[in-house]
Amino acid sequence: MMVTVSVVVPTFRRPEGLKAAVASLIAQSHQPDELVIIDNSPEGSARQTAQNARAVARFDVVYVHEPSPGVANARNAGLAAAKGRYIAFLDDDEIATPLWLAALLYTSRSMNIPVVFGPLRGETHGISGLRDQMARRLYSRRGPSDDILLDEPFGCGNSLIDRENISLPESPFDPSLNETGGEDDAFFADLENQGAQFAWSARAHAIECVDGNRTSWRHLLSRSFAFGQGATQNSAYGDKPNWLKVCFWMGIGLAQLVVYSPLAGLSAALKLSSAAEFIDKTVQAAGKVMWFGWFVPKFYGESAAAE
């Protein structure tokens, strides 16, 4: 069978999340030709879920065990195994709505754009107040109500690439970012340097299910800090770092710290609805300045495997 569309789902010890993600793919109005599940746990914990999916899905289910922990390792293994021209990425904590894949494909084909992103709605359980607002803010991706060209890319979860119109190296996701993340930022930055364009697919909705492990204040602030580091890190990334741009983003971060830190303190003290926004902006500003060395949080790879 000719494979046109592959959906790649990397997973690491999220059995319930993976089951929900797979179920949402089985319910798609436009069925993929294959689903590639990349099991990044050393013990191969997702094998049974893949076997169960194979028994009921109307498309091929490919199980790949990539035992070396690391988010870049998992994504590279997924791209290597996928046979489709179009590769859609869904994470193991995301649930695709029934029109998700059809919308991504429609946007890519109608606009003739090789890289497309869709909206995410973060959902939490068992928390409320400021922590809930912060989590939903960090794990949601909002955009316009119409399909449009984008000036810059988002992350891998809920995205689609057309391999026929971009050039990919053998291992497009950088393994040096296995533990910290940001491998997708670097990947899309490389595509942008090739001249690739990005588009927003307004109807390609997915839900990001934020579990309890990711809603502690420590994790939320670390995640916000890492988001802020992204712009500066991308400027310093690669064989030819743009140090002028690094200085630019560090300067932006310092200016934002001066503006947002007092607003964050005041809005939190008064319990205003804007508190989550100002806390997030303050912490991201700090990340722009402190983007290097041991300031970089580690969320994946060996760090996650050791937990």
C-alpha positions in Angstrom: 0.0 0.0 0.0 1.2 3.5 -0.9 1.7 5.5 2.3 0.8 9.2 2.0 0.2 10.2 5.6 2.0 9.0 8.7 1.2 10.1 12.2 4.1 9.9 14.6 3.5 9.6 18.3 6.6 9.5 20.6 5.8 8.3 24.1 7.6 7.9 27.4 5.8 6.2 30.3 2.4 7.7 29.7 0.2 4.7 29.2 -3.1 6.4 29.7 -2.1 9.4 27.7 -1.0 7.2 24.8 -4.2 5.2 24.9 -6.2 8.5 24.6 -4.0 9.8 21.8 -4.4 6.6 19.8 -8.1 6.4 20.4 -8.4 10.0 19.0 -6.5 8.9 15.9 -8.7 5.9 15.3 -11.7 8.3 15.4 -10.3 10.7 12.7 -12.6 11.7 9.8 -9.5 11.4 7.5 -7.7 8.2 8.5 -3.9 8.2 8.3 -2.2 5.5 6.3 0.0 4.5 9.2 0.5 5.3 12.9 4.1 5.2 14.1 4.4 4.8 17.9 7.9 5.5 19.2 8.4 3.9 22.6 11.2 5.8 24.3 11.1 4.0 27.7 14.0 1.6 28.2 11.6 -1.2 29.3 9.4 -0.9 26.2 6.2 -0.1 28.2 4.1 0.9 25.3 4.3 -2.3 23.3 1.0 -3.7 24.5 -0.8 -0.5 23.7 0.6 -0.6 20.1 -0.6 -4.3 19.8 -4.1 -3.3 21.0 -4.2 -0.5 18.5 -3.1 -2.8 15.7 -6.1 -5.0 16.4 -8.7 -2.3 15.9 -7.2 0.4 13.7 -8.1 0.7 10.0 -4.5 1.8 9.3 -1.1 0.2 9.8 0.3 0.6 13.3 4.1 0.5 13.5 5.8 0.0 16.9 9.4 1.2 17.3 11.3 0.7 20.5 13.9 3.4 20.9 15.5 2.5 24.2 17.9 5.3 24.5 16.0 8.0 26.4 15.8 11.4 24.8 13.2 13.5 23.1 15.4 14.1 20.0 16.2 10.3 19.8 12.5 9.5 19.8 11.5 12.1 17.1 14.4 11.0 14.9 13.4 7.3 15.2 9.8 8.3 14.3 10.9 10.2 11.2 13.2 7.3 10.2 10.3 4.7 10.5 7.5 6.8 8.9 6.9 6.1 5.2 4.5 8.9 4.4 5.1 12.1 2.4 3.1 14.0 5.1 4.2 13.5 8.7 1.8 14.7 11.4 3.2 14.9 15.0 0.9 14.2 18.0 2.4 13.9 21.5 1.4 11.2 24.0 -0.4 13.8 26.2 -2.5 15.2 23.3 -5.9 14.2 22.1 -6.8 15.1 18.5 -10.3 16.2 17.6 -12.0 14.2 14.8 -11.2 16.8 12.1 -7.6 17.3 13.2 -5.7 15.5 10.5 -8.1 16.6 7.7 -7.6 20.2 8.7 -3.8 20.0 8.8 -3.8 18.4 5.3 -6.2 20.8 3.9 -4.2 23.8 5.1 -0.9 22.4 3.8 -2.3 21.5 0.4 -4.6 24.5 -0.2 -1.9 27.0 0.8 1.0 25.0 -0.6 2.9 25.3 2.7 5.2 22.5 3.9 4.9 23.1 7.7 1.6 23.6 9.4 0.6 24.0 13.1 -2.7 23.7 14.9 -4.2 25.1 18.1 -3.9 23.4 21.5 -6.1 23.7 24.5 -4.5 22.9 27.8 -6.6 21.0 30.3 -5.8 20.3 33.9 -7.4 18.2 36.6 -7.6 18.7 40.3 -6.1 22.1 40.6 -7.6 25.6 40.6 -6.8 29.3 41.0 -3.5 30.8 39.9 -1.7 27.5 39.4 -4.5 26.3 37.1 -4.4 29.6 35.1 -0.6 29.3 34.8 -0.8 25.7 33.6 -3.5 26.4 31.0 -1.5 29.4 29.7 1.7 27.5 29.3 0.2 24.4 27.7 -2.2 26.1 25.3 -1.5 27.3 21.8 -3.8 30.1 20.6 -4.1 31.7 17.2 -6.4 33.4 14.7 -9.7 31.9 13.6 -8.6 31.6 10.0 -5.8 29.8 8.2 -2.9 32.2 7.7 0.8 32.3 7.1 3.0 32.5 10.3 6.0 34.6 10.9 7.6 32.0 13.2 7.0 28.3 14.1 5.6 26.6 17.2 6.6 23.3 18.8 6.2 19.8 17.3 3.1 18.6 19.0 0.1 19.2 16.7 2.1 19.9 13.5 2.4 18.5 10.0 5.4 18.6 7.6 5.4 17.8 3.9 8.7 15.9 3.3 8.4 16.4 -0.5 9.0 20.1 -0.1 11.7 20.3 2.5 15.1 18.7 2.9 15.8 16.7 6.0 19.2 15.4 7.2 19.5 11.8 8.5 19.0 12.9 12.1 17.1 16.2 11.9 16.5 16.6 15.7 19.7 17.4 17.6 20.5 14.7 20.2 22.4 17.3 22.2 19.0 18.6 23.2 17.7 15.2 24.4 17.3 16.2 28.0 16.5 19.9 27.8 14.0 19.9 24.9 14.0 22.7 22.4 15.0 20.1 19.7 11.8 21.1 17.8 12.7 24.8 18.0 16.1 24.0 16.5 14.5 21.7 13.9 12.1 24.3 12.7 14.8 27.0 12.8 16.8 24.9 10.4 13.8 24.6 8.1 13.3 28.3 8.2 16.9 28.8 7.2 16.1 26.6 4.2 13.4 29.0 3.2 10.5 26.9 4.5 7.2 28.7 5.2 4.9 28.0 8.1 1.1 28.2 8.3 -1.6 28.1 10.9 -4.4 25.6 10.6 -7.3 27.1 12.6 -9.5 24.0 12.6 -6.8 21.4 13.5 -7.7 21.4 17.2 -6.1 19.2 19.8 -6.3 19.0 23.6 -3.1 18.9 25.8 -3.8 16.9 29.0 -1.6 18.4 31.7 -1.1 15.7 34.4 -0.4 16.4 38.0 3.4 15.9 37.6 3.5 19.0 35.4 1.3 21.3 37.5 3.6 21.9 40.6 4.9 25.4 40.9 8.4 24.1 40.4 7.6 22.5 37.1 5.5 25.4 35.8 8.1 28.0 36.6 10.8 25.8 35.1 8.7 25.3 31.9 8.1 29.1 31.7 11.8 29.8 32.2 12.7 27.2 29.4 10.2 28.9 27.0 11.9 32.2 27.6 15.4 30.7 27.0 14.3 29.5 23.5 14.8 32.8 21.5 18.3 33.4 22.9 19.3 29.7 22.6 18.2 29.5 19.0 20.3 32.6 18.2 23.3 30.9 19.8 22.5 27.5 18.2 24.4 25.9 15.4 27.9 26.2 13.8 27.6 30.0 13.3 26.0 31.6 16.4 24.5 35.0 15.9 25.9 36.8 18.9 24.4 40.1 18.0 21.0 38.5 18.1 21.9 36.8 21.4 22.7 40.2 22.9 19.5 41.6 21.5 17.4 38.9 23.2 19.3 39.3 26.5 18.6 43.0 26.3 14.9 42.4 25.6 14.8 40.0 28.6 16.4 42.6 30.9 13.9 45.3 29.8 11.0 42.9 30.3 12.2 42.0 33.8 12.2 45.7 34.8 8.6 46.1 33.4 6.9 42.8 34.3 8.4 41.8 37.7 6.7 44.6 39.7 3.4 43.9 37.8 3.7 40.2 38.6 4.2 40.9 42.3 1.3 43.4 42.5 -1.2 41.3 40.5 -0.4 38.2 42.5 -0.8 40.1 45.8 -4.1 41.5 44.7 -5.2 38.2 43.2 -5.9 39.8 39.8 -6.8 37.7 36.8 -3.7 39.1 35.0 -1.3 37.5 37.6 -0.6 34.3 35.6 0.3 36.4 32.5 2.7 38.7 34.3 4.3 35.9 36.3 4.9 34.0 33.0 6.3 37.0 31.3 8.6 37.8 34.2 10.0 34.2 34.3 10.3 34.0 30.5 12.2 37.3 30.6 14.7 35.8 33.1 15.1 32.8 30.8 16.1 35.1 27.9 18.9 36.5 30.1 20.0 33.2 31.8 19.9 30.9 28.8 23.2 29.0 29.2 25.0 26.3 31.2 23.5 24.9 34.3 20.5 27.4 34.1 19.0 25.1 31.4 16.3 22.9 33.0 16.3 19.2 32.0 12.9 17.6 31.4 13.6 14.6 29.2 16.1 11.8 28.4 18.3 10.4 31.1 16.9 12.9 33.6 13.3 11.6 33.1 14.4 8.0 33.0 16.0 8.3 36.4 12.8 9.5 38.0 
